[in-house]
């Protein structure tokens, strides 16, 4: 097996991680001509004042929750990348699942509070994030296949 075939899983996984990070900067919510990325939404939450929330506990929670979820998405994507480079399949699976869970939790919260969709329409990042997750999953599958082929080649040779 040549080197390019051995690293295809890593390259596909890398593409998924890069797309995940880039998606944080793509339009996630839009209203008319205005759009906000996930990073932009987190910044709005951080900069919001107590008059917007009418509840100090909610204000404190969301000023922490939204940026924390974005931080976790980035952290788990980076962990996936590290595990991908070392071809640690279990680590790739776990970090990919955690990345998806963090994103879905954030998305569920926005939907529950009728932010996106609701006050805002869905932006392109809504779809692109799932493409990124699919690439990460494809990277896992290709890495598994590569490992199996390598173990077969080692047993034959």
C-alpha positions as CSV (number, residue, x, y, z in Angstrom):
1,X,0.0,0.0,0.0
2,X,1.5,3.3,-1.0
3,X,1.8,6.3,1.4
4,X,-1.0,8.3,-0.2
5,X,-3.5,5.5,0.4
6,X,-2.3,5.2,4.0
7,X,-3.0,8.8,4.8
8,X,-6.3,9.3,2.9
9,X,-8.3,9.0,6.2
10,X,-6.2,11.6,7.8
11,X,-6.6,14.0,4.9
12,X,-10.4,13.6,4.8
13,X,-10.5,14.0,8.6
14,X,-8.3,17.1,8.3
15,X,-10.7,18.6,5.7
16,X,-13.6,17.9,8.1
17,X,-11.8,19.7,11.0
18,X,-10.9,22.7,8.9
19,X,-14.5,23.0,7.6
20,X,-15.8,22.7,11.1
21,X,-13.6,25.6,12.2
22,X,-14.5,27.7,9.1
23,X,-18.2,27.1,9.7
24,X,-18.0,29.0,12.9
25,X,-17.3,32.1,10.8
26,X,-20.0,31.5,8.1
27,X,-23.4,33.0,8.4
28,X,-25.4,30.9,10.9
29,X,-28.4,33.2,11.4
30,X,-29.8,35.8,9.1
31,X,-32.6,38.3,9.2
32,X,-33.0,40.3,6.0
33,X,-29.6,41.6,4.8
34,X,-28.0,41.1,8.2
35,X,-26.4,37.8,9.2
36,X,-24.4,36.5,12.1
37,X,-21.9,33.7,12.4
38,X,-21.7,31.5,15.5
39,X,-18.7,33.5,16.6
40,X,-20.7,36.7,16.0
41,X,-23.6,35.4,18.0
42,X,-21.3,34.4,20.9
43,X,-19.8,38.0,20.8
44,X,-23.4,39.4,21.0
45,X,-24.1,37.3,24.0
46,X,-20.9,38.3,25.8
47,X,-21.5,42.0,25.1
48,X,-25.2,42.0,26.0
49,X,-26.4,43.9,29.0
50,X,-28.8,42.9,31.8
51,X,-31.6,45.0,30.3
52,X,-31.8,42.6,27.4
53,X,-32.4,39.6,29.6
54,X,-34.7,40.8,32.5
55,X,-33.1,38.1,34.6
56,X,-29.6,38.2,36.0
57,X,-29.3,34.4,36.2
58,X,-30.2,33.9,32.5
59,X,-27.8,36.7,31.5
60,X,-25.0,35.0,33.4
61,X,-25.9,31.5,32.0
62,X,-26.0,32.6,28.4
63,X,-22.9,34.7,28.6
64,X,-21.1,31.6,29.6
65,X,-23.1,28.8,27.8
66,X,-22.9,30.0,24.2
67,X,-19.1,30.8,24.1
68,X,-18.4,27.6,26.1
69,X,-20.3,25.5,23.5
70,X,-18.3,27.1,20.7
71,X,-15.1,26.5,22.7
72,X,-16.0,22.9,23.1
73,X,-16.7,22.4,19.4
74,X,-13.2,23.8,18.6
75,X,-11.5,21.8,21.4
76,X,-13.1,18.5,20.4
77,X,-12.3,19.2,16.7
78,X,-8.7,19.8,17.6
79,X,-8.6,16.6,19.7
80,X,-10.1,14.8,16.7
81,X,-7.3,16.2,14.5
82,X,-4.6,15.0,17.0
83,X,-6.1,11.5,17.2
84,X,-6.5,11.5,13.4
85,X,-2.8,12.3,12.9
86,X,-1.9,9.4,15.2
87,X,-4.5,7.1,13.7
88,X,-6.2,6.5,17.1
89,X,-9.6,5.4,15.9
90,X,-11.4,5.3,19.3
91,X,-10.2,8.8,20.1
92,X,-11.4,10.0,16.7
93,X,-14.8,8.5,17.2
94,X,-15.2,9.9,20.8
95,X,-14.0,13.4,19.9
96,X,-16.2,13.4,16.8
97,X,-19.3,12.4,18.8
98,X,-18.5,15.1,21.4
99,X,-18.1,17.7,18.7
100,X,-21.5,16.8,17.3
101,X,-23.1,16.7,20.8
102,X,-21.8,20.2,21.6
103,X,-23.1,21.6,18.3
104,X,-26.5,19.9,18.6
105,X,-26.8,21.1,22.2
106,X,-26.1,24.7,21.1
107,X,-28.5,24.3,18.1
108,X,-31.2,22.8,20.4
109,X,-30.9,25.8,22.8
110,X,-31.2,28.3,19.9
111,X,-34.3,26.5,18.6
112,X,-35.8,26.1,22.1
113,X,-35.5,29.9,22.7
114,X,-36.8,30.5,19.1
115,X,-33.6,32.3,18.1
116,X,-32.6,30.2,15.0
117,X,-35.0,29.4,13.5
118,X,-37.5,31.9,14.9
119,X,-36.3,35.5,15.2
120,X,-33.7,34.6,12.5
121,X,-33.6,32.3,9.6
122,X,-31.0,29.5,9.2
123,X,-27.8,30.5,7.4
124,X,-25.5,28.4,5.2
125,X,-23.4,27.3,8.3
126,X,-26.4,25.2,9.4
127,X,-25.8,22.9,6.4
128,X,-22.1,23.2,6.1
129,X,-21.5,22.0,9.7
130,X,-23.2,18.7,8.8
131,X,-20.9,18.3,5.7
132,X,-17.9,18.9,8.0
133,X,-19.2,16.2,10.4
134,X,-19.7,13.8,7.5
135,X,-16.1,14.4,6.4
136,X,-14.9,13.7,9.9
137,X,-16.9,10.4,9.9
138,X,-15.6,9.5,6.5
139,X,-12.1,10.1,7.9
140,X,-12.8,7.6,10.6
141,X,-14.1,5.0,8.2
142,X,-11.2,5.5,5.8
143,X,-8.7,5.2,8.8
144,X,-10.3,1.9,9.9
145,X,-10.1,0.6,6.3
146,X,-6.4,1.7,6.1
147,X,-5.6,0.0,9.4
148,X,-7.2,-3.2,8.3
149,X,-5.4,-3.2,5.0
150,X,-2.1,-2.5,6.8
151,X,-2.6,-5.4,9.2
152,X,-3.4,-7.7,6.3
153,X,-0.3,-6.5,4.4
154,X,1.8,-7.1,7.5
155,X,0.5,-10.6,7.9
156,X,1.1,-11.5,4.3
157,X,4.5,-9.9,4.1
